[in-house]
Amino acid sequence: MDFLSLSDIWGWIELVATILGILYVIKEVQQRVSMWYYNFFCAALYVAIGIHQLLWGSVCLNVYYIVMAFVGIVRLTRDKASAAAASTSEKDVDIVVRPLAGRTLAISLAVFAVAATALYFVFRSLDDPQPVLDSVTMTLSIVGTYWLTKSYIEVWFIWIISDILQIAMYALQGMPAPAFMFVVYLAASVYGYFHWRKNMTAIE
């Protein structure tokens, strides 16, 4: 099988990136700081893959993921330490959740509208077969990653919407493997929301 041949270095890199992506999702559901390390290395591999395949949109998005991984490590480490110090219970702090302010929601919606519209015209000019779905899911990923660094439980709603749209996008393109992958991500996102809600410790 060519994909797994020793000479196909890019096939192996894609396989490792996929495994790291799955581990990232698992740790995201558990809200472990290690999720950001998996995210960092996964994104770094996808930057290399994107450069190799001349997928510059993917390169830019994954560079953003790399930067936000550092932000996520710092914020989640700090937030969990603060919650543990303030806790009066002997039980370990598992999930920390910050309330989503109306101002943050309004700014996020504005950023989403502007970015998704701009990306739509960029992708359409590049003959993207699914410019609407591609622009919307990419923008949701940008906003969702920021929300994740802030530990907003509402981030799971973004992931659920994004997963559904990406299932549709890949199904329309006749790509069952990535479509199935996002079905798994969708199930993880639904579970993640209820897991966070059940085990969360509120922080400011």
Helices and strands as residue ranges (DSSP letters): G 2-4, H 9-30, H 34-53, H 56-86, E 95-97, H 102-125, H 131-149, H 155-172, H 176-199, E 200-202
